[in-house]
Amino acid sequence: MKKLLPIIMLLVGSGAGVGAGIFLRPAPVEDAAAYEETEKSEEPTKDKESHSEKHDAEASSAAMEYVRLPNQFVVPLVQEDRISAMVVMALSIEVASGYSEEVFDKEPKLRDEFLRVLFDHASIGGFDGAFINNENLDVVRGNLREVAIGVMGADIANDVLIFEIARQDY
């Protein structure tokens, strides 16, 4: 009976998690065009300057693509001459529309430069403690953005997004 209890608890917990996920998921959007029209009709028409700024921001974001780099980045964390943890990150680059192929052409250079930034961040203790707080991630993201702009050019690369980040302690 004592051996069965952990298995039963695991099944009950998993079932409760799946049930909560199904119960709490948002309603699917049936028609994106209808949703956008509803959003537009709810906008106030008095503030035309704000509307034009919003339209410009939407137009500039529409002119961007997000290119996810195919492999994750693995950064070892070293303490006392041994690996104490590993940080794994998945990154994406925001580029001007039509330049996704150029990202893949320059991927080896981008990976090398990104790893250099991530290793430097790890060596100063950036992945220690509460490494996923906004200040810490903004520092990493800013350094990665500078590297991406340096490799791709300011007219192509706009930003670097962190899709996934995980730390495994040993």
Salt bridges, closest charged atoms under 4 A:
GLU43 OE1 - HIS51 ND1 2.87
GLU43 OE2 - LYS54 NZ 3.32
GLU102 OE2 - LYS106 NZ 3.80
GLU107 OE2 - ARG111 NH1 3.92
ASP112 OD2 - ARG116 NH2 3.30
GLU113 OE2 - LYS109 NZ 3.15
ASP128 OD1 - ARG167 NH1 3.94
ASP138 OD1 - ARG141 NH1 3.04
ASP159 OD1 - ARG145 NE 2.85
GLU164 OE2 - ARG68 NH2 3.19
ASP169 OD1 - ARG167 NE 2.65
